[in-house]
């Protein structure tokens, strides 16, 4: 089932769990819409059934209907795993995840955006040199809001205070083209194969 939001170049493709597609067919469909100037997101049946509020919030955001908060009006704060978990459960399609570092943007003690990062890990380059890397595990805005510049502000704060040599992340291909990462200075290294 395709839902087309006229005037917004957004198409939501409702995918049944009983479908017979392989992942490449879904990626090709998404690419076809991109070439036609539209954004296609895949909305899986189980995600709709279990995360309806978060899905509707994400669609509202993609349609540009969120209220805007400028990041400069916020303060960065460290939050606990339980506080981050509660925020993500309500505001992120993939719910909560464990993380080592949890940075929030707050206005009057209310969290309006949150980024979660992994521990710093030593990695090896192909030439044998080592570097410290961290992963952005989750990022979410408060439902109904977009914090303009929020992701970049949290990313910069993390980089200054924890000094990684490298920060990486994954974009969920069903919903994202990775544009927010590119705007924050990330570089696309590779497209990983789909996983079940």
N, C-alpha and C positions, 0 to 999 in steps of 0.2 A: 504494500500500500504506500503510495507516495502522497505526502501532504506538501503542497506548494504555497508558501506565504507570498502572495502576489505583492509586488512592489518592494520586496526585501531580498530577492535573489537567494532565498533559503528554501531548501527542499529537505524534508524529513522523510527518510525511507524506513518504514516500519518492517522489521525483519522478524519473521516467525522463527521460533526455535526448531520447527519442523521443516525448515528450508533445505534445499538441496544444493545451495551455492557452495563453491569453494572460495577461499579468501580472495584469490586473484580476481574473480568475477566482481566481487563487491568493490575492490579497489579500482578496477577498470570503470565501473559505473560511476564512482565518485570522480574519477579523472575526466570522464566524458562531460559531466555536469560542470566541472571546473573550466574546461575549455569553452563551454557555452556561457560562461560568466556567472554561474550559480554555485552556491555551496551546498553540497549534499552531506547530511549527517546520517549515520546508521543508528537507528534506535531499536535495539534488540528487545524482544518481548519480555524477557526476564527483568531487564533494567527498568522498563516501563512499569511492570507489575510491582517491583520492589522499591523503586526510587522515584515515584511519580512527581513528588514535589520538587525534587532536585532537577529532574528532567525539564519540568515546566519553567523553573528558574533559569536553567541554562538556555532554553529556547528564547525566553524573554531577553536575556543578555545578548544573544546572537542577533535578535531583531532590533537591538539598540534601544530597548524600552526601559532599561534600568535607570535609577537615579544615580547621579554621579557625585563622587566625593573626590576631592583632589588630595593626593598623597601628602602634599606639603602641610595639610591641616591635621595630619595624624602623627602619632608618636610610636616609635618602635618599642616593643616590650617582649621580654622572654615569657613564655607561658609553659605550664606543666603539660605532661602527656595527657592527663585526664581532661584538662581544659581544651587542649587541641583536639582531642578525640571527640568531645561533645560538639565542638564547632564544626568539625568535618562531617560528623554523622548527619548534621542538619543541612550543611551547605555544599557538600561535594558529592558528585554522582557516584564515585567509587568509595565513599564513606571514609572511615579513618584508616590510618596505617601507623605503625610504630616508627619513630624517628628519634634521632639523637638531639637535634636542635630544632626548636619551634619558635619562630619569630612572628609576632602579630603586629598589625597596625591597629592602634586604638584611638578612639575619640571618646573622651569622658569615660574612660575605663571599659568601654564597649569595644569588642573585637570587630573590626570591619573587614579585615583581610588577614590571611594566615599563610605562611610558607613553612614547610617542614623539610629538613635536610638530614641526610645520613651523617654518620660519623666520617671523619676524614680517613681515607684509605690510601695506603701506598700502592701505586701502580707502576708498571714497567713499560717504557716505550720499546719499540722494536730495536733500538740501538743499545738497550740495556740500562739507560738512565731512568732514575725513579722520580716520581712526582706525587704530590698529595692531591687526591681528587675527592670531591663530595658530589652527592646526587640530590637534586630537588625531587623530593618524594611526592609532595602534594602542594598545591596552591589553590586557595579558594577565596572568593569574596563573600561577604554577607549576602544572603539571598535578596534579590531585588536591587542590589547596588553594584556599581562598578567603581573601584578605587583607581582612578586614573593615575598611572605612574606607580601604583602600589607594588606590583611585582618587582619592578626595577629598584625601588627603594629598599625592599627587603633583601634582594639579591646583593646590592651594594653593601648594605649593613653586614650581611653574612661574610662577604669577601674581606671587608676591612677588619672585622673582629676575629675571624677564624683563619684567615690567610691560606686558603686553598690555592694550589697552583692551577686547578682546573675544576669547573663545576659542570656537571652534565645532567641531562634529564631525558625523559621519554615523553612524546606527545601521543595521546590516544587517537589513533587514526580515525576511529569512528566519529569523533567530534572535532578534532583539531588538525589544522595543517601545520601547526608549530609556529604560527605567525608571532605569537606573544614572545616566544623564545628568540626569534630573529630580531624583533624590535628591542630586546634587552641585550643584544650583542652575541647571542649564541650562533654557532655555525652548524649546519646540518652535516653530520659525519656519515650516517648511513640510515637506511630504512631497514629496521629489523623485521624478520618474517612474522606473520601473524601467529598468535598463540591462542589456544582454547582456554 
